[in-house]
Amino acid sequence: MLIAAVAIVVASATVKRDDVADLGACPQGRADVALLVSGSVRSFMIPNVYKSLKTNLIDFMASHCINVHPIMYLGLKEAAGIEHKGLPYPQAIPSDLDEALDHVNVAAVDFYEPTQYDSKQFPWGHCSKPVEYDRPTTVWAHFDKAQKLLCMARKVEKEKNIHFSWYMHGRPEYFWYAPPPVDFATTLWDGQDTNHDTDAVQPTLIFDEDWYWKYNDAFYVVHSSRANAFWGSGTDVLKSVACKRIGQRVANAETNLFLVSDFAGCRVRRGISFGHSARPAFNGEGRLWCEEYGFSHENPAKLRACRAANRISEDANAQYRERAKHWLEKRADAQEDAMPAARGPTCQP
């Protein structure tokens, strides 16, 4: 019901999309792409999130000859690096999380307990001039978890005897309320086997050009030729960019992505508009990033699409919150329940 609602409501709010035709039998073969997802579970187990991920990203890309393999490293306890107004994210019911993982056909998943990072480790280098860091723990966790995800992805490649040409990086609460533009699939397909050390046209980094802070750390895409430089050394890569900034008052998550992109040699970068397609949740009420640091009234179609999806997201979160409340009341020891079991290849922290 929720996915049908997404399709109906969002379709009426967005411009007509004539570019989503199925490409059929894929006579030139298929490309394999990893979807790396890390962070607290948040709203992933709510049907509007995981079903939209399957329908509007995974299935859509498959219809354009690209196989997306979800690989996840999740925490059941919220460990947000920044607090937004509103309710906390609802408690994930383990059976619902298992159902969500089944639905997206996860290739590998592992779980973690939140880590208390030592604030004395920041900044990550000895800077001649002071650098003000915004949410350094969040940035640290991003690259810490990405290193393990990349390790898991390498094992999935070996197990399935495939090669990932691209790595998407996302968060669990990302709501794909409509398919991405077909240009996104075309870009991944065209750039899969390019020699990116010599090609001056094909990108090695793809980002959401509609994001307020240039690069969205909640969803971006890195070519396989740059993945190891981007994530392979985990948090050590931050030591190489710790004393640099790009004009902002503080070094935030988006700034660090820009700087790591430089370090990884992503010379050609391409922004693609996901404004009609997807947005992460702002808080545990399911509120999406539509207007606050989102779309202005100068982009009415994107704003309408996001608002329509926002209503669906808030309703779905409210319904799930009640469901989780009743579950907790029946299970006094629910907080002590074991995490769902890991699946597929895993790597040690």
N, C-alpha and C positions, 0 to 999 in steps of 0.2 A: 504493500500500500504506500509506503513512504517513497519508494523509488518512482512509482507511478505519479505520486504527487510532485516529486521533484521534476519529472519530465514535463508534466502538464504546466505547473506554475512557472518554472523557469523558462520553458519554451515561449510562453506568452510574454515574458519580460525581456527577452533578448532579441537581437537581430536574427533574421532568418539564416540558418546555416545550410547551405547547399553543398558543402564540401565534405560530407561525412559518409560518402558512398563506400560500401564494402568493396575491397579490391579483389575479392574472390580467392582464386587458388594460389596466388603468389608464385607465378612462374619463375621469378628470379630468386626464390627461396625466402627465408625468414631471418631477421636479425634477433639477437637475444640481448635483452637489457635488464640489468638488476635494479630493483627498487629497494634502496636501503632506508629503513625506517627505524628511528631511535627516539627514545624519550619515554616519559610516563604515559601509560595507556590512555589516560584522559577520556575522550569520548569515542575511541576506536570501536568499542564493543557495541555501540548504539547503531541500530540498523541503517539509519540514513548515512552514516559515515562509511562503514565497511561495504555496504551494498553499492554505494555510489563509487567507491574506489574500484570495485570489480566491474561495474557496468560502464562507467564513464571514462575510466583510464585503462584498466587492464584489457577489457573486452574491446574497447574502441581501438587501442593500439594493435591488438591481435587482428582486427579487421583490416588493418593497414600493414600487415605482414611483419609486425614486431611483437615478439613474445616478451612479456614483462614478468619477471620472477621476483616476488616479494621476499625480502630477507629482513628480519626484524630483531631488534634488541630492545626489550621493553621492561619497564618498571611498573609494578602495580601500585606503588605508593607515589603520590604526587611529590615532585621535588622541583617545582618551578623556581627559576632564578629571578623572576619578577612577579609582583602581585598586581592583578587588575581588580577593579571593583566588581563585585558580584559574588555569587556562590562558588564554593570549590567544586571540582569535578566530582561526579557521582562515583560511588563505589562500584568497581567492576565485579560482576558476578562471574566466577570462573567458568561456568558452563557457557555463558554468553560469549566470553572471550574465546573459548575453544570453537564455538560455532562461527565466530567472525574469522578466525584463522583458517578454518575449513573452507569458508565461503570464498576467500581470496586465494585459496590454494597456495598457502605460504610454502616457500621452498626450504626455509630454515628459520627458526625462531629460538631465542634464548631470553632468559629473564635475569634481572639484576636487582639488588637492593641499592637504594640511593647511597651515594658516597659523600662523605663530608670532606670537601676539599679544603686544604689548609690555605687560608687567605694570605699567609705570609709568602706563598709562592708567587704572588702577583706584585708587580708586573713580571713578565717572563724573561726579561732581559735587563741589563744595566743601562739605563738611558741617560744621556747627558742632560736632557731636559725632562722634567716631570711629564708623564702621560697619564691623563685621567681615564680610567677604564670603567665602562658601563657594563654591569652584569658579567664580570670576569669569570665567575663560576659557571655561568651558562655557556660561555664560549669554550671554556676548558672542557666541560662535559661533552659538548658537541663533537670535538675532535677526538676525545677519549673514546667515545662510543663508536665513532665512525671508523676508527682503526680496527676495532673488533668486527664490525660489520664487513669491512673489506676483506678481512681474514676469512670470515664465514663465506663470503661470496666466492673467493678463490677456491674454497673446498667444494662449493656447489658446482662451479664450472668443471672441476675435475670429476665429480661424481656423475654429472649429467653429460660429460664429454661435449661441452659447449664453450663458447667464448663470448663474454659480455663485451659488447662494443661501447656501451655507455653505462653510466651509473647515475640513476636518479637518487637524490637524497631528500627525504621528506620526514614529516612528523605524523604521529598516529592520529591526531585530531583533524587532519586536513579533509575538508568536505568538497568532493568533486561533484558539484551540483549540475554540471553539464560537461560534455566532452571538450578536450582542448581543441584548438584550431588544427586543421589538418596539416598546416605548415609545420607544426611541432613534430608530427610523425614523419613528414617528408625530410625535415632537417636531420632527424636521427638516422633515417634510412640512407640519405645521401652521404652522411659523414662517417658511416660505420667503418669503412676500410681505408679511409684517406690517410696519407702520410701527413700527419699534422705538424711535423717538424719543418716541412717545406711548403705546405699549402697555405696560401694567404687569404683563402676565402672561407673554407669550412671552419666552423667554430670548435673550440675545445671546452667552452663553458656556455651553458644556456641558462638564462635567468628570466624571471617574471618582470617584464618591463613595466607592469602596472603597480609594482610594489613601491610604497612611499619612500623607502630608504635605499633605493637603487637595487641592491641584491637582497633577496628574501632568503634568510637562513632556514625557513620552513620548507622551501622547495627550490631546488636547483639541480642542474645536470652537468656531470663532468665526463669527458671522453676518457676511454680506457687508457689512452696514452699518457694521461695526466693524473690518473687515480692514485697511483702509488705516491707521487710527489705531494698530492693533496692530503691524503689520509694515512698513508703507509707508516709514517713516523708518529702518528697520534698527536699528542699535545706538544711534542718537540718542535713541530713546525711553527708553533706560536713564538718560539724563541727567536726565530728568524725575522719576525715582523713586529716584535714587541715595541720597538721604539719608533715605529712609523705611523703616520696618519695621513689622511687624504683630505684635510681641510676641515673636518668636523671638530666640534668642541671636545668630544670624547671619542675614545676608541670603542665602538660597540660591536655587536655580532656581525652586522652587515659590513662595517669597515674592515673587520678582520677577514671576512670572506674575500673582499676585494684585494687585500694585501696578500693573502695566501694564493689567490689566483695569479697574481704577479709572480710570486715565488715559484709556483708550479709551472710557469711558462705558458699560461693560457693567453696567448697573444691575440687570438681572434675570439671575441665573445659576442653572443647574440641574444638580444632581448626578444622574447615572444610574449604577446599579450594573453594572459590567462584571466583577464577581467570578467569574461563571460563564463568562466569554467570552474574556478575553485578559489577557496579562501580557508585559512585556518581559523579555529575558534579563538575568541578573545578571552573567554572565561568559562567556568563550569556551567553557566546558564545556556551555553551554546551560542552565545552572541558572536557573530562573525565580524571580521575587520572590514566593514563596509564604508563607514563614513569617517570615523576617527582614525586618522592616518590611512584612509582608504580612498574611495572614489569621490571626486567632487561632483557638484551638480553640472559641471561642464561635460561629464560623461554619463548622461541620463540612462543609456541602455545598460551600461555596466552596473550602475547604481541600482536600477530596478531589478536586475538579475540577482544581485547580492542581497538586496532587501527581501526578495521572494524566498531565496534560500535561507536567509536568516530566520524567517518565520518558521520554516520547516525545522530548522536546527533547534530553535528555542523550544518548540512544541515537543520534539523528540527527546530533548534533554529533560524536560519537565516530566514527561511520561516515564522515562527511565529512572529518574530520581525516585519517583514513587515506588516503582518496581524494586529498586535496590533497597529502599527503606523497609518494605515488607519482608524482603529476603533477610535483611539483617535482624529484624525483629524475631523471625522464626529460627534464626541461627545465631545464638548469642556468642558463639565462638567463631563466627564467620571471619573476623579479622585475622584469626590465626590459621585459617585454611591455607594449605600449601598452594604455591603458585602452580599454574598449569605446567605440564612437563615440556621440556625443550624438545624441539623437533628438528630433524635434519642435522647437518654438520654444525658443530659449535667450536669456539676457540676459547682458550683460557684468557681471563682478563689480563 
